[in-house]
Amino acid sequence: MPFDKIAIVIVFLLTLILIQLVIKYRSKVTQMSFPKAKNINVTARLSLSKSDRADLICIGSQSFLVIFSKGSQPSIVEVSSNENVNLEGIPE
């Protein structure tokens, strides 16, 4: 085999190794820049139908109601805390 073909293969392999190292380094930097999501919890899950469901998700001190439905994007609604809810019209 001529030396030219061997040199091209070696340069190609070194380029692939360099690209792999750059991708690994960038993924580590990206993961470190985002805070860890330790305080995300699914509090409740309710099946509305065969293909629809509602989840209550708590993130830190905030709560969100996420409604999943087949064929459309999820709807997200922030749930008020108990202090802000008006309970005047509810019989006990």
C-alpha positions as CSV (number, residue, x, y, z in Angstrom):
1,M,0.0,0.0,0.0
2,P,1.3,3.4,-0.8
3,F,2.2,5.7,2.1
4,D,-0.4,8.3,1.0
5,K,-3.4,6.0,1.7
6,I,-2.0,5.1,5.1
7,A,-1.5,8.7,6.0
8,I,-5.0,9.6,4.9
9,V,-6.5,6.8,7.1
10,I,-4.4,7.9,10.1
11,V,-5.4,11.6,9.7
12,F,-9.1,10.5,9.4
13,L,-8.9,8.4,12.6
14,L,-7.2,11.2,14.5
15,T,-9.9,13.6,13.3
16,L,-12.6,11.3,14.6
17,I,-10.9,10.9,18.0
18,L,-10.5,14.7,18.3
19,I,-14.2,15.2,17.4
20,Q,-15.2,12.6,20.0
21,L,-13.1,14.3,22.7
22,V,-14.6,17.7,21.9
23,I,-18.2,16.3,22.1
24,K,-17.5,14.7,25.5
25,Y,-16.0,17.9,26.9
26,R,-18.9,20.0,25.7
27,S,-21.5,17.7,27.1
28,K,-19.8,17.8,30.5
29,V,-19.7,21.6,30.4
30,T,-23.4,21.7,29.4
31,Q,-24.4,19.4,32.3
32,M,-22.5,21.4,34.8
33,S,-24.2,24.7,33.7
34,F,-27.7,23.4,34.5
35,P,-28.7,23.1,38.1
36,K,-29.6,19.6,39.4
37,A,-33.4,19.0,39.4
38,K,-33.7,17.3,42.8
39,N,-37.0,19.0,43.8
40,I,-39.3,17.9,41.0
41,N,-42.0,15.5,42.1
42,V,-45.2,14.0,40.6
43,T,-47.6,14.4,43.4
44,A,-50.7,12.8,41.9
45,R,-51.8,11.2,38.6
46,L,-55.4,10.9,37.5
47,S,-56.5,8.9,34.4
48,L,-59.3,10.9,32.7
49,S,-59.9,8.5,29.9
50,K,-58.1,5.7,28.0
51,S,-55.8,8.3,26.3
52,D,-56.0,11.3,28.6
53,R,-54.5,11.9,32.1
54,A,-53.8,14.8,34.5
55,D,-50.7,15.1,36.6
56,L,-50.0,17.3,39.6
57,I,-46.3,18.2,39.5
58,C,-44.5,20.1,42.3
59,I,-41.3,22.0,41.5
60,G,-39.9,23.5,44.6
61,S,-42.7,25.5,46.2
62,Q,-44.8,25.7,43.1
63,S,-47.4,23.3,41.8
64,F,-48.5,22.7,38.2
65,L,-51.4,20.8,36.7
66,V,-50.4,19.1,33.5
67,I,-53.1,17.6,31.3
68,F,-52.0,15.2,28.7
69,S,-54.3,14.4,25.8
70,K,-53.7,12.2,22.7
71,G,-53.1,14.2,19.6
72,S,-52.3,17.5,21.2
73,Q,-49.7,19.2,23.3
74,P,-49.9,19.0,27.1
75,S,-51.7,21.9,28.8
76,I,-49.9,23.4,31.9
77,V,-51.7,25.4,34.5
78,E,-50.1,26.8,37.7
79,V,-52.0,25.8,40.7
80,S,-52.5,28.4,43.4
81,S,-51.3,27.8,46.9
82,N,-53.8,27.1,49.7
83,E,-53.4,30.6,51.0
84,N,-54.6,32.2,47.8
85,V,-57.6,30.0,47.3
86,N,-61.0,31.6,48.1
87,L,-63.0,29.1,50.1
88,E,-66.1,31.3,50.8
89,G,-68.6,29.5,48.5
90,I,-67.6,25.9,49.6
91,P,-70.0,24.3,52.1
92,E,-68.3,22.3,54.9
